Amino acid sequence: MIIKSSLGAFFEIEGEASVKALAVNEDSETFFRKKTIGFEGRTLLQTGEYRFGEALALNQSEKSIGEIVCGSVCLQEPQLSLSPGRAEIRTTALIKVLCEEEDGEGRYYMAIKTLPVAIDYANDAVEEHKHVSVELEPFDSEFMPELDQYGENRVIKTAFSVKMKLKMNEPKAYTVADDMFEKNHLGQLIKTTAPMPRLFEKTDRSFSAEAKLAPTEPAAELILDSSAKNASLTVEKAEGGINIKGSFIVTLVYNTAEGIYSTDHSLPYEQFLAIELPEGESNIVADTYPIEVITTLHSDGSVTARVIAGTRVCVYTEAEETFISEVSKRTELSHDGEPDALVFCFPEKNESLWSIAKLYRADPAAIAEHNPAAFDENGNVREQGKPILIKA
C-alpha cells in the first residue's frame, strides 16, 4: 500500500492560510488514531440590492412643503431572524428631509419620518447553526414633494436603495490523523501545528457618550438636525471585561442669521464593558454604531451632544491543534523469521491499546477483541503486567 498525495485534505480557516492535513482513509494495512478538531469556518459573503419607496405624509401640524433642500436616509441596526434556507431582515429607515417653508421667506425646518424596511432573503447556504451577521447601507436616495388629497404640499415621496452584505461563519469540524502506523512499512511522520479560531462569546451592549461642543460660527439660532457616525475604535482587555475607546463624528445642521450651515464635531468616548474572557490568548472584535443623537443649544451658542450607541463584541479563542500533515521516508519492512506461534505482551505502566498496537504493528481492533477486559473505555491498560494476546 502506498500513501499518495491525493490523500491530503485541505481546509480553510478564517484569518489563516490553508492548512494541509493527512486524510484518514481506512485501509487494511494502515491504522490511524483520529481526533476531531472544530473551528470557525471561512466567511461566506452574500450580497444583494433592494429598492424601497414610500409617500410619507407630514402631520397636519407641520408646515407645508416649499422647496426640498436635501434629504438623507439612515438605517437602524437590523434585526436578523434565521430559518433553514431563509434570512428575514428587519430594520427602520429614518428619513430626514430639510425643507423650506412654503412662502416662508428663507425659513427652514426638518421633516423626520420613519419607514419599516423588511428584506426576505432566500438562499440554501443560510442555516440556523451558522454565525450570521448583516450590514445594510442606503444609497441612491430621492425626495420629491407631492400634493395630498386636499391639494396641500404635505407629502414627501421618497425612494432609496439598500445594499445588503450577509456574512456567514460556519462552525466546522474535521477528523484528522493524530497518529498512525502501517503494518508493512516504516515511515517518518511530519506533524503540523495550527491555531484554530473559535467563537467564545458574542454580545450586544448599549452606552451613551456626551460632550459640550464649541460654539458654532456663525452662531446657531436653531438646530435643524444632528447625526453621528463612528470615526475610530480601539479595544483593550481589562480585569473583568474590556475597555473600548473611540470617537464619533457628530454632524450638526443649523439655522443662522446668514443661512443654513453644517459642521462636524468630534465626540470622544471611553467605556468599560463587563464581559467574560477566556483564559489564555483571545482575539476581540468590536464595532460601535450610533442609535440616536440628542442635542441641546445653549445661550452662548455652544451645543451639548449626547450620542446613544450600541456595540457588538465578538471574542475568539485560538486553540493550538497538532495533527499529521505528511508521511515521508517510507521503507518496506521485512517479516522474515517472524514466529507463527501465539504472541503475548506484558504491558508496563501508562501503556495503552494504541501504543501496544503500534509497537507490534497489529490491528488495534483485533487486540481489543482478543482481550475484552484488558482496556478501559479510554483504551488504557487496566492492569500492569497482565499478559495481553497480540497474535493468535
DRENDO-1510 file (C-alpha; in Angstrom, 1 decimal, always signed):
<recs>
REC; n; res; u; v; w
REC; 1; MET; +0.0; +0.0; +0.0 .
REC; 2; ILE; +1.4; +3.4; -1.0 .
REC; 3; ILE; +0.1; +6.7; +0.6 .
REC; 4; LYS; -0.2; +9.1; -2.3 .
REC; 5; SER; -0.5; +12.9; -2.3 .
REC; 6; SER; -4.2; +12.6; -3.1 .
REC; 7; LEU; -4.7; +11.5; +0.5 .
REC; 8; GLY; -4.1; +15.1; +1.6 .
REC; 9; ALA; -7.1; +17.2; +2.7 .
REC; 10; PHE; -7.2; +21.0; +2.6 .
REC; 11; PHE; -9.5; +23.1; +4.7 .
REC; 12; GLU; -9.8; +26.9; +5.1 .
REC; 13; ILE; -9.5; +28.7; +8.5 .
REC; 14; GLU; -10.8; +32.2; +8.9 .
REC; 15; GLY; -7.8; +34.5; +9.1 .
REC; 16; GLU; -5.3; +31.8; +8.3 .
REC; 17; ALA; -3.7; +30.3; +5.3 .
REC; 18; SER; -4.8; +26.9; +4.0 .
REC; 19; VAL; -3.8; +24.0; +6.3 .
REC; 20; LYS; -2.9; +20.6; +5.0 .
REC; 21; ALA; -3.9; +17.5; +7.0 .
REC; 22; LEU; -3.5; +13.8; +6.2 .
REC; 23; ALA; -6.8; +12.2; +5.3 .
REC; 24; VAL; -7.8; +9.3; +7.5 .
REC; 25; ASN; -8.9; +6.9; +4.7 .
REC; 26; GLU; -9.3; +3.4; +6.0 .
REC; 27; ASP; -7.1; +0.7; +4.8 .
REC; 28; SER; -6.4; -2.9; +6.0 .
REC; 29; GLU; -2.7; -2.2; +6.2 .
REC; 30; THR; -2.8; +1.3; +7.7 .
REC; 31; PHE; -4.1; +2.2; +11.2 .
REC; 32; PHE; -5.0; +5.7; +12.3 .
REC; 33; ARG; -5.5; +7.3; +15.7 .
REC; 34; LYS; -8.0; +10.0; +14.9 .
REC; 35; LYS; -9.3; +13.2; +16.6 .
REC; 36; THR; -11.9; +15.8; +15.6 .
REC; 37; ILE; -10.9; +19.4; +15.5 .
REC; 38; GLY; -13.5; +22.2; +15.4 .
REC; 39; PHE; -13.1; +25.8; +14.3 .
REC; 40; GLU; -14.9; +28.8; +12.9 .
REC; 41; GLY; -15.2; +28.3; +9.2 .
REC; 42; ARG; -14.4; +30.8; +6.4 .
REC; 43; THR; -16.8; +33.7; +5.9 .
REC; 44; LEU; -19.3; +33.2; +3.1 .
REC; 45; LEU; -20.4; +36.6; +1.8 .
REC; 46; GLN; -23.8; +37.1; +0.2 .
REC; 47; THR; -24.8; +40.4; -1.3 .
REC; 48; GLY; -27.9; +42.0; -2.7 .
REC; 49; GLU; -29.5; +45.3; -3.6 .
REC; 50; TYR; -33.1; +46.2; -2.9 .
REC; 51; ARG; -35.3; +49.3; -3.8 .
REC; 52; PHE; -37.8; +50.9; -1.5 .
REC; 53; GLY; -40.2; +53.7; -1.9 .
REC; 54; GLU; -43.0; +55.4; +0.1 .
REC; 55; ALA; -45.1; +58.5; +0.1 .
REC; 56; LEU; -44.8; +59.9; +3.6 .
REC; 57; ALA; -47.5; +62.4; +4.7 .
REC; 58; LEU; -46.5; +65.1; +7.1 .
REC; 59; ASN; -48.6; +65.6; +10.2 .
REC; 60; GLN; -51.3; +68.3; +9.8 .
REC; 61; SER; -49.5; +70.4; +12.5 .
REC; 62; GLU; -46.4; +70.6; +10.3 .
REC; 63; LYS; -45.8; +73.4; +7.8 .
REC; 64; SER; -46.5; +72.8; +4.2 .
REC; 65; ILE; -43.5; +72.0; +2.0 .
REC; 66; GLY; -41.8; +74.6; -0.1 .
REC; 67; GLU; -38.5; +73.7; -1.7 .
REC; 68; ILE; -36.7; +70.5; -0.7 .
REC; 69; VAL; -33.2; +71.5; +0.1 .
REC; 70; CYS; -31.7; +68.0; +0.8 .
REC; 71; GLY; -32.6; +64.7; +2.4 .
REC; 72; SER; -31.0; +61.6; +4.0 .
REC; 73; VAL; -31.8; +58.0; +4.9 .
REC; 74; CYS; -30.3; +56.3; +7.9 .
REC; 75; LEU; -31.0; +52.7; +8.7 .
REC; 76; GLN; -31.2; +51.5; +12.3 .
REC; 77; GLU; -29.3; +48.4; +13.4 .
REC; 78; PRO; -31.0; +45.5; +11.6 .
REC; 79; GLN; -32.7; +42.6; +13.4 .
REC; 80; LEU; -32.0; +39.1; +11.9 .
REC; 81; SER; -34.1; +36.0; +12.1 .
REC; 82; LEU; -32.8; +32.7; +10.6 .
REC; 83; SER; -34.6; +29.6; +9.4 .
REC; 84; PRO; -33.3; +26.9; +7.0 .
REC; 85; GLY; -32.6; +28.5; +3.7 .
REC; 86; ARG; -34.0; +31.9; +4.7 .
REC; 87; ALA; -32.9; +35.1; +6.4 .
REC; 88; GLU; -35.5; +37.7; +7.5 .
REC; 89; ILE; -34.0; +41.1; +8.0 .
REC; 90; ARG; -36.0; +43.9; +9.7 .
REC; 91; THR; -34.9; +47.5; +10.2 .
REC; 92; THR; -36.3; +51.0; +10.3 .
REC; 93; ALA; -35.3; +53.7; +7.9 .
REC; 94; LEU; -35.1; +57.2; +9.5 .
REC; 95; ILE; -35.8; +59.6; +6.7 .
REC; 96; LYS; -34.9; +63.3; +7.2 .
REC; 97; VAL; -35.8; +66.0; +4.7 .
REC; 98; LEU; -34.7; +69.6; +5.0 .
REC; 99; CYS; -37.5; +71.7; +3.6 .
REC; 100; GLU; -38.1; +75.4; +3.1 .
REC; 101; GLU; -41.4; +76.6; +4.4 .
REC; 102; GLU; -43.9; +77.3; +1.7 .
REC; 103; ASP; -43.8; +81.1; +1.2 .
REC; 104; GLY; -41.5; +81.1; +4.2 .
REC; 105; GLU; -39.0; +83.7; +3.0 .
REC; 106; GLY; -36.0; +81.6; +3.8 .
REC; 107; ARG; -37.3; +79.8; +6.9 .
REC; 108; TYR; -36.5; +76.1; +7.0 .
REC; 109; TYR; -37.5; +73.0; +9.0 .
REC; 110; MET; -36.5; +69.4; +9.2 .
REC; 111; ALA; -39.2; +66.8; +8.4 .
REC; 112; ILE; -38.5; +63.5; +10.0 .
REC; 113; LYS; -40.3; +60.3; +9.3 .
REC; 114; THR; -39.7; +56.5; +9.9 .
REC; 115; LEU; -40.3; +53.7; +7.4 .
REC; 116; PRO; -40.2; +50.0; +8.3 .
REC; 117; VAL; -37.9; +48.1; +6.0 .
REC; 118; ALA; -38.1; +44.3; +5.5 .
REC; 119; ILE; -35.9; +42.0; +3.4 .
REC; 120; ASP; -36.8; +38.4; +3.0 .
REC; 121; TYR; -33.6; +36.7; +1.7 .
REC; 122; ALA; -33.8; +33.1; +0.4 .
REC; 123; ASN; -30.5; +31.2; +0.0 .
REC; 124; ASP; -29.8; +27.5; +0.6 .
REC; 125; ALA; -26.5; +28.5; +2.3 .
REC; 126; VAL; -28.4; +30.1; +5.2 .
REC; 127; GLU; -28.7; +27.7; +8.2 .
REC; 128; GLU; -29.6; +28.3; +11.8 .
REC; 129; HIS; -26.4; +26.9; +13.3 .
REC; 130; LYS; -24.2; +29.3; +11.3 .
REC; 131; HIS; -23.0; +32.6; +12.8 .
REC; 132; VAL; -24.6; +35.2; +10.6 .
REC; 133; SER; -24.3; +38.9; +10.6 .
REC; 134; VAL; -25.8; +41.5; +8.2 .
REC; 135; GLU; -24.7; +45.0; +7.1 .
REC; 136; LEU; -27.1; +47.4; +5.4 .
REC; 137; GLU; -26.2; +50.6; +3.5 .
REC; 138; PRO; -28.6; +53.0; +1.9 .
REC; 139; PHE; -27.8; +54.7; -1.3 .
REC; 140; ASP; -29.3; +56.5; -4.4 .
REC; 141; SER; -31.9; +58.4; -2.3 .
REC; 142; GLU; -34.6; +60.6; -4.0 .
REC; 143; PHE; -37.0; +63.0; -2.4 .
REC; 144; MET; -39.9; +64.7; -4.2 .
REC; 145; PRO; -42.8; +66.9; -2.9 .
REC; 146; GLU; -46.4; +65.7; -3.8 .
REC; 147; LEU; -49.8; +67.1; -3.1 .
REC; 148; ASP; -52.1; +65.5; -0.7 .
REC; 149; GLN; -55.8; +64.8; -1.2 .
REC; 150; TYR; -56.6; +68.4; -0.2 .
REC; 151; GLY; -54.1; +69.9; -2.7 .
REC; 152; GLU; -51.6; +70.8; +0.0 .
REC; 153; ASN; -47.8; +70.2; -0.2 .
REC; 154; ARG; -47.8; +67.9; +2.8 .
REC; 155; VAL; -46.5; +64.7; +1.2 .
REC; 156; ILE; -42.9; +63.8; +0.5 .
REC; 157; LYS; -42.3; +61.0; -2.0 .
REC; 158; THR; -39.1; +59.1; -1.1 .
REC; 159; ALA; -37.3; +56.3; -2.8 .
REC; 160; PHE; -34.0; +54.7; -1.9 .
REC; 161; SER; -31.9; +51.5; -2.4 .
REC; 162; VAL; -30.3; +49.3; +0.2 .
REC; 163; LYS; -27.1; +47.3; -0.2 .
REC; 164; MET; -27.1; +44.2; +1.9 .
REC; 165; LYS; -24.0; +42.2; +3.0 .
REC; 166; LEU; -24.8; +38.9; +4.7 .
REC; 167; LYS; -21.8; +37.2; +6.3 .
REC; 168; MET; -21.9; +33.6; +7.4 .
REC; 169; ASN; -19.3; +31.9; +9.6 .
REC; 170; GLU; -20.0; +28.2; +9.7 .
REC; 171; PRO; -18.8; +26.1; +12.7 .
REC; 172; LYS; -16.9; +23.3; +11.1 .
REC; 173; ALA; -15.3; +20.1; +12.3 .
REC; 174; TYR; -12.8; +17.8; +10.6 .
REC; 175; THR; -11.5; +14.4; +11.5 .
REC; 176; VAL; -7.7; +14.2; +11.1 .
REC; 177; ALA; -4.9; +11.8; +11.9 .
REC; 178; ASP; -3.4; +12.3; +15.3 .
REC; 179; ASP; -1.1; +9.3; +14.9 .
REC; 180; MET; -0.7; +6.4; +12.5 .
REC; 181; PHE; +1.4; +3.4; +11.5 .
REC; 182; GLU; +1.5; +0.9; +8.7 .
REC; 183; LYS; +1.7; -2.8; +9.1 .
REC; 184; ASN; +4.2; -3.4; +6.3 .
REC; 185; HIS; +6.1; +0.0; +6.1 .
REC; 186; LEU; +8.1; +2.2; +8.3 .
REC; 187; GLY; +7.7; +5.9; +7.7 .
REC; 188; GLN; +8.5; +9.3; +9.3 .
REC; 189; LEU; +5.5; +11.3; +10.4 .
REC; 190; ILE; +5.6; +15.0; +9.8 .
REC; 191; LYS; +3.2; +16.9; +12.1 .
REC; 192; THR; +1.7; +20.4; +11.7 .
REC; 193; THR; +0.5; +22.7; +14.4 .
REC; 194; ALA; -2.0; +25.4; +13.6 .
REC; 195; PRO; -4.2; +27.8; +15.6 .
REC; 196; MET; -7.9; +27.1; +15.2 .
REC; 197; PRO; -10.2; +30.1; +15.8 .
REC; 198; ARG; -13.4; +29.5; +17.7 .
REC; 199; LEU; -16.2; +31.9; +18.7 .
REC; 200; PHE; -16.1; +32.1; +22.5 .
REC; 201; GLU; -18.6; +34.9; +23.2 .
REC; 202; LYS; -20.9; +37.3; +21.2 .
REC; 203; THR; -22.8; +40.1; +22.9 .
REC; 204; ASP; -24.6; +43.4; +22.2 .
REC; 205; ARG; -24.4; +46.3; +24.6 .
REC; 206; SER; -25.5; +49.9; +24.7 .
REC; 207; PHE; -23.9; +53.0; +26.1 .
REC; 208; SER; -24.0; +56.8; +25.9 .
REC; 209; ALA; -21.4; +59.4; +25.4 .
REC; 210; GLU; -21.8; +63.2; +26.0 .
REC; 211; ALA; -19.7; +66.3; +25.3 .
REC; 212; LYS; -20.1; +70.0; +25.1 .
REC; 213; LEU; -19.2; +71.2; +21.6 .
REC; 214; ALA; -17.6; +74.5; +20.9 .
REC; 215; PRO; -19.9; +77.4; +19.9 .
REC; 216; THR; -20.8; +77.4; +16.2 .
REC; 217; GLU; -19.6; +80.1; +13.9 .
REC; 218; PRO; -21.8; +81.9; +12.8 .
REC; 219; ALA; -24.0; +81.4; +15.8 .
REC; 220; ALA; -26.7; +78.8; +15.6 .
REC; 221; GLU; -30.3; +80.0; +16.1 .
REC; 222; LEU; -31.9; +76.6; +15.7 .
REC; 223; ILE; -30.6; +73.1; +15.5 .
REC; 224; LEU; -32.4; +71.6; +12.5 .
REC; 225; ASP; -30.7; +68.1; +12.6 .
REC; 226; SER; -28.0; +66.1; +14.2 .
REC; 227; SER; -26.4; +62.8; +13.2 .
REC; 228; ALA; -23.4; +60.7; +14.2 .
REC; 229; LYS; -21.1; +58.2; +12.7 .
REC; 230; ASN; -18.2; +56.1; +14.1 .
REC; 231; ALA; -14.8; +57.6; +13.5 .
REC; 232; SER; -12.4; +55.4; +15.4 .
REC; 233; LEU; -12.4; +52.5; +17.8 .
REC; 234; THR; -9.7; +50.6; +19.9 .
REC; 235; VAL; -10.3; +47.7; +22.3 .
REC; 236; GLU; -8.2; +46.8; +25.3 .
REC; 237; LYS; -8.5; +43.9; +27.7 .
REC; 238; ALA; -9.1; +44.8; +31.3 .
REC; 239; GLU; -9.8; +42.9; +34.5 .
REC; 240; GLY; -13.4; +41.6; +34.3 .
REC; 241; GLY; -14.0; +42.8; +30.7 .
REC; 242; ILE; -12.8; +45.2; +28.1 .
REC; 243; ASN; -12.3; +48.9; +27.6 .
REC; 244; ILE; -13.5; +50.5; +24.3 .
REC; 245; LYS; -12.1; +53.9; +23.3 .
REC; 246; GLY; -13.0; +55.9; +20.2 .
REC; 247; SER; -14.8; +58.9; +18.9 .
REC; 248; PHE; -18.0; +59.8; +16.9 .
REC; 249; ILE; -18.2; +62.4; +14.3 .
REC; 250; VAL; -21.3; +64.5; +15.1 .
REC; 251; THR; -22.8; +66.5; +12.3 .
REC; 252; LEU; -25.0; +69.5; +13.1 .
REC; 253; VAL; -27.3; +71.2; +10.6 .
REC; 254; TYR; -28.5; +74.5; +12.0 .
REC; 255; ASN; -30.1; +77.8; +11.0 .
REC; 256; THR; -28.2; +81.0; +11.4 .
REC; 257; ALA; -28.8; +84.7; +10.6 .
REC; 258; GLU; -26.7; +84.1; +7.5 .
REC; 259; GLY; -28.5; +80.9; +6.3 .
REC; 260; ILE; -28.1; +77.1; +6.9 .
REC; 261; TYR; -24.8; +75.7; +8.0 .
REC; 262; SER; -23.5; +72.2; +8.6 .
REC; 263; THR; -20.4; +71.4; +10.8 .
REC; 264; ASP; -18.7; +68.3; +12.0 .
REC; 265; HIS; -17.5; +67.8; +15.6 .
REC; 266; SER; -15.5; +65.1; +17.3 .
REC; 267; LEU; -17.1; +63.5; +20.3 .
REC; 268; PRO; -14.7; +61.1; +22.2 .
REC; 269; TYR; -15.9; +58.2; +24.3 .
REC; 270; GLU; -14.4; +55.6; +26.7 .
REC; 271; GLN; -16.5; +52.7; +28.1 .
REC; 272; PHE; -15.8; +49.7; +30.2 .
REC; 273; LEU; -17.9; +46.6; +29.3 .
REC; 274; ALA; -18.1; +43.7; +31.7 .
REC; 275; ILE; -17.7; +40.5; +29.6 .
REC; 276; GLU; -16.4; +37.1; +30.2 .
REC; 277; LEU; -13.0; +36.5; +28.6 .
REC; 278; PRO; -11.3; +33.1; +28.1 .
REC; 279; GLU; -8.1; +32.1; +29.8 .
REC; 280; GLY; -5.0; +32.4; +27.6 .
REC; 281; GLU; -4.9; +34.2; +24.2 .
REC; 282; SER; -8.0; +35.6; +22.6 .
REC; 283; ASN; -8.9; +37.9; +19.8 .
REC; 284; ILE; -11.6; +40.6; +20.4 .
REC; 285; VAL; -13.5; +42.2; +17.5 .
REC; 286; ALA; -15.8; +45.1; +18.4 .
REC; 287; ASP; -17.9; +47.5; +16.4 .
REC; 288; THR; -20.0; +50.5; +17.6 .
REC; 289; TYR; -22.9; +52.1; +15.9 .
REC; 290; PRO; -24.8; +55.3; +16.8 .
REC; 291; ILE; -28.5; +54.9; +17.6 .
REC; 292; GLU; -29.7; +58.4; +18.4 .
REC; 293; VAL; -28.2; +61.9; +18.9 .
REC; 294; ILE; -29.8; +64.3; +21.3 .
REC; 295; THR; -28.6; +68.0; +21.2 .
REC; 296; THR; -29.2; +71.0; +23.4 .
REC; 297; LEU; -28.4; +74.5; +22.1 .
REC; 298; HIS; -27.2; +76.9; +24.9 .
REC; 299; SER; -27.4; +80.7; +25.0 .
REC; 300; ASP; -23.7; +81.1; +24.4 .
REC; 301; GLY; -24.0; +79.2; +21.0 .
REC; 302; SER; -22.4; +76.0; +22.3 .
REC; 303; VAL; -24.1; +72.7; +21.9 .
REC; 304; THR; -24.3; +69.7; +24.2 .
REC; 305; ALA; -24.5; +66.5; +22.2 .
REC; 306; ARG; -25.4; +63.1; +23.7 .
REC; 307; VAL; -24.9; +60.0; +21.5 .
REC; 308; ILE; -26.8; +56.8; +22.4 .
REC; 309; ALA; -24.9; +54.0; +20.8 .
REC; 310; GLY; -24.7; +50.2; +20.6 .
REC; 311; THR; -21.7; +48.0; +20.5 .
REC; 312; ARG; -21.3; +44.4; +19.3 .
REC; 313; VAL; -18.4; +42.4; +20.7 .
REC; 314; CYS; -17.1; +39.0; +19.4 .
REC; 315; VAL; -14.5; +37.1; +21.4 .
REC; 316; TYR; -12.5; +34.5; +19.5 .
REC; 317; THR; -10.1; +31.9; +21.1 .
REC; 318; GLU; -7.2; +30.2; +19.4 .
REC; 319; ALA; -6.6; +26.6; +20.3 .
REC; 320; GLU; -3.3; +25.1; +19.0 .
REC; 321; GLU; -4.1; +21.8; +17.3 .
REC; 322; THR; -1.4; +19.3; +16.2 .
REC; 323; PHE; -2.0; +16.7; +13.5 .
REC; 324; ILE; -0.2; +14.7; +10.8 .
REC; 325; SER; +0.3; +16.5; +7.6 .
REC; 326; GLU; +2.7; +14.1; +5.7 .
REC; 327; VAL; +4.4; +10.7; +5.8 .
REC; 328; SER; +7.9; +10.6; +4.4 .
REC; 329; LYS; +10.9; +8.3; +4.1 .
REC; 330; ARG; +8.8; +5.2; +3.8 .
REC; 331; THR; +10.7; +1.9; +3.8 .
REC; 332; GLU; +9.2; -1.6; +3.4 .
REC; 333; LEU; +9.5; -3.8; +6.5 .
REC; 334; SER; +10.7; -7.4; +6.2 .
REC; 335; HIS; +8.6; -10.0; +8.0 .
REC; 336; ASP; +11.1; -12.9; +7.5 .
REC; 337; GLY; +11.6; -15.0; +10.6 .
REC; 338; GLU; +8.6; -13.8; +12.4 .
REC; 339; PRO; +7.1; -16.6; +14.6 .
REC; 340; ASP; +3.8; -18.2; +13.8 .
REC; 341; ALA; +3.1; -19.0; +17.4 .
REC; 342; LEU; +1.0; -17.1; +19.9 .
REC; 343; VAL; +2.4; -13.7; +20.8 .
REC; 344; PHE; +1.8; -12.1; +24.1 .
REC; 345; CYS; +3.0; -8.9; +25.7 .
REC; 346; PHE; +3.2; -7.8; +29.3 .
REC; 347; PRO; +2.2; -4.1; +29.5 .
REC; 348; GLU; +4.0; -1.6; +31.6 .
REC; 349; LYS; +2.5; +1.4; +33.4 .
REC; 350; ASN; +0.8; +4.0; +31.3 .
REC; 351; GLU; +0.6; +1.8; +28.2 .
REC; 352; SER; -2.5; +1.8; +26.0 .
REC; 353; LEU; -4.2; -0.2; +23.3 .
REC; 354; TRP; -2.8; +2.2; +20.7 .
REC; 355; SER; +0.8; +2.1; +22.0 .
REC; 356; ILE; +0.8; -1.7; +22.1 .
REC; 357; ALA; -0.7; -2.0; +18.6 .
REC; 358; LYS; +1.8; +0.5; +17.2 .
REC; 359; LEU; +4.7; -1.3; +18.9 .
REC; 360; TYR; +3.7; -4.7; +17.4 .
REC; 361; ARG; +2.2; -3.2; +14.2 .
REC; 362; ALA; -1.0; -5.1; +14.8 .
REC; 363; ASP; -4.7; -4.2; +14.3 .
REC; 364; PRO; -5.9; -2.3; +17.4 .
REC; 365; ALA; -9.5; -3.6; +16.9 .
REC; 366; ALA; -8.2; -7.2; +16.8 .
REC; 367; ILE; -6.2; -6.8; +20.0 .
REC; 368; ALA; -9.3; -5.3; +21.8 .
REC; 369; GLU; -11.4; -8.2; +20.5 .
REC; 370; HIS; -8.9; -10.8; +21.8 .
REC; 371; ASN; -8.6; -9.0; +25.2 .
REC; 372; PRO; -12.1; -7.6; +26.0 .
REC; 373; ALA; -11.3; -6.9; +29.7 .
REC; 374; ALA; -7.8; -5.6; +29.3 .
REC; 375; PHE; -8.5; -2.0; +28.5 .
REC; 376; ASP; -10.8; +0.7; +29.9 .
REC; 377; GLU; -13.2; +2.9; +27.9 .
REC; 378; ASN; -10.3; +5.2; +27.0 .
REC; 379; GLY; -8.1; +2.4; +25.7 .
REC; 380; ASN; -5.7; +2.4; +28.7 .
REC; 381; VAL; -4.4; -0.8; +30.2 .
REC; 382; ARG; -6.4; -1.8; +33.3 .
REC; 383; GLU; -3.7; -4.0; +35.0 .
REC; 384; GLN; +0.1; -3.7; +34.7 .
REC; 385; GLY; +2.0; -6.9; +33.9 .
REC; 386; LYS; -1.1; -9.0; +33.0 .
REC; 387; PRO; -0.4; -10.7; +29.6 .
REC; 388; ILE; -2.2; -9.4; +26.6 .
REC; 389; LEU; -2.7; -11.5; +23.5 .
REC; 390; ILE; -1.3; -9.8; +20.4 .
REC; 391; LYS; -1.3; -12.5; +17.7 .
REC; 392; ALA; -3.5; -15.7; +17.9 .
</recs>
